[in-house]
Amino acid sequence: MADAPGSVLFVCTSNTIRSPMAEGIARHLFGDRVFVASVGMRAGEPDHFAIEAMDELGIDMSGHSARTFDELHDESFDLVISLSPEARGKVEEFTRALACDVEHWPMPDPSTVDGNREVRMNAYRSVRDALVMRIKKRLGAADAPVV
């Protein structure tokens, strides 16, 4: 936990899958020890597959409301992480005058996967699990259980 930043912002395209998953995982792991938020380039509709994938870990994302950069109440973050190619440029622009670390963790968009329900859920689980591993490694909780 010593390596964990005090505040983290996760950014993706529509703040409905990748960034709220990351926000939920980080909050679950760190509680109020790390301030965590998420935004998107634009606000999208709730994604029920994302909610279900997170629920499998005991993380409730059902109350998440998609937000954009315009809705941020605080623009002071120690670490800003873009999760989609579309968000990378916006993150670089947003952080240009900020003293913070910036990282790009490209995560596939599971909503673009075609197939039956199980194939689609596995795509969401894959993104969720990749986020768990990256967050635990980067924020200093490698041995922390998620569930």
C-alpha positions in Angstrom: 0.0 0.0 0.0 3.0 2.3 0.4 3.2 2.7 -3.4 -0.5 3.7 -3.8 -1.2 7.2 -4.9 -3.6 9.3 -2.8 -6.0 9.8 -5.6 -6.7 8.0 -9.0 -8.9 8.9 -11.9 -9.8 6.2 -14.4 -10.9 7.3 -17.9 -12.5 5.5 -20.8 -14.8 6.2 -23.7 -18.3 6.4 -22.1 -17.8 5.6 -18.4 -20.0 2.6 -18.5 -17.7 -0.4 -18.6 -13.9 -0.1 -18.2 -13.5 3.0 -16.0 -16.4 2.2 -13.6 -15.1 -1.4 -13.3 -11.7 0.0 -12.4 -13.2 2.5 -10.0 -15.2 -0.3 -8.3 -12.3 -2.6 -8.0 -10.0 0.1 -6.6 -12.6 1.2 -4.1 -13.2 -2.4 -3.1 -9.5 -2.9 -2.5 -8.6 0.4 -0.9 -11.7 1.7 0.7 -11.2 5.3 1.7 -7.4 5.0 1.8 -7.3 6.1 -1.9 -9.7 8.6 -3.5 -10.9 7.0 -6.7 -13.1 8.4 -9.5 -13.9 7.6 -13.1 -15.1 9.6 -16.1 -15.6 9.1 -19.8 -15.2 11.1 -22.9 -19.0 11.1 -23.1 -21.7 9.6 -20.7 -23.3 6.4 -21.8 -26.1 4.2 -20.5 -25.5 1.6 -17.8 -24.1 -1.6 -19.1 -25.8 -4.6 -17.6 -23.1 -7.1 -18.5 -20.5 -4.9 -16.7 -22.8 -4.7 -13.6 -23.2 -8.5 -13.7 -19.5 -9.2 -14.1 -18.7 -7.0 -11.1 -21.5 -8.5 -9.1 -19.7 -11.9 -9.4 -16.9 -10.4 -7.3 -19.3 -8.9 -4.8 -18.8 -5.4 -6.1 -22.0 -3.5 -6.7 -21.9 -1.2 -9.7 -25.7 -0.9 -10.2 -25.8 2.6 -8.8 -23.1 4.0 -11.1 -24.0 7.0 -13.1 -21.8 7.8 -16.1 -19.9 11.0 -15.8 -17.8 13.2 -18.1 -14.8 15.4 -17.5 -17.2 18.4 -17.2 -18.8 16.7 -14.2 -15.6 16.3 -12.2 -15.7 18.1 -8.8 -12.0 17.8 -8.3 -9.3 18.0 -10.9 -6.4 17.2 -8.6 -5.3 13.6 -9.0 -2.0 11.9 -8.3 -2.5 9.3 -11.1 -4.7 9.5 -14.2 -5.1 6.2 -16.2 -6.7 6.0 -19.6 -8.3 2.7 -20.5 -9.3 3.2 -24.1 -7.5 4.6 -27.1 -10.1 7.3 -27.5 -9.5 8.5 -23.9 -5.7 8.7 -24.2 -5.6 12.0 -26.1 -8.1 13.6 -23.7 -6.2 12.4 -20.7 -3.0 13.9 -22.1 -4.8 17.2 -22.7 -6.5 17.1 -19.3 -3.2 16.5 -17.5 -1.0 18.8 -19.4 -0.9 21.5 -16.7 -1.3 19.0 -13.7 1.5 17.6 -11.6 0.4 14.0 -11.8 1.4 10.6 -13.2 -0.3 9.5 -16.4 -0.6 6.0 -17.6 -2.3 4.2 -20.5 -3.7 0.8 -19.9 -5.3 -0.2 -23.2 -8.3 -2.5 -22.4 -10.5 -4.0 -25.1 -14.1 -2.9 -25.3 -16.0 -6.1 -24.3 -19.3 -4.6 -25.7 -18.0 -5.2 -29.2 -17.7 -9.0 -28.8 -20.3 -10.9 -30.7 -21.7 -14.3 -29.6 -24.1 -15.9 -27.2 -24.5 -14.6 -23.7 -21.7 -16.7 -22.2 -19.2 -15.6 -24.9 -20.1 -12.0 -24.2 -19.9 -12.4 -20.4 -16.5 -14.0 -20.7 -15.3 -10.9 -22.6 -16.4 -8.7 -19.7 -14.9 -11.1 -17.2 -11.6 -11.0 -19.1 -11.5 -7.2 -18.9 -12.5 -7.2 -15.3 -9.8 -9.7 -14.3 -7.2 -7.8 -16.3 -8.1 -4.6 -14.4 -7.9 -6.4 -11.1 -4.4 -7.6 -11.8 -3.2 -4.2 -13.1 -4.8 -2.3 -10.2 -3.3 -4.6 -7.6 0.1 -4.5 -9.1 0.2 -0.8 -9.8 -1.4 0.4 -6.6 0.5 -1.9 -4.2 -2.1 -4.5 -3.3 -0.6 -7.5 -5.1 -1.6 -9.9 -2.3 -5.0 -8.4 -1.5 -8.0 -10.6 -2.1 -10.7 -9.2 -4.4 -13.7 -11.1 -3.0 
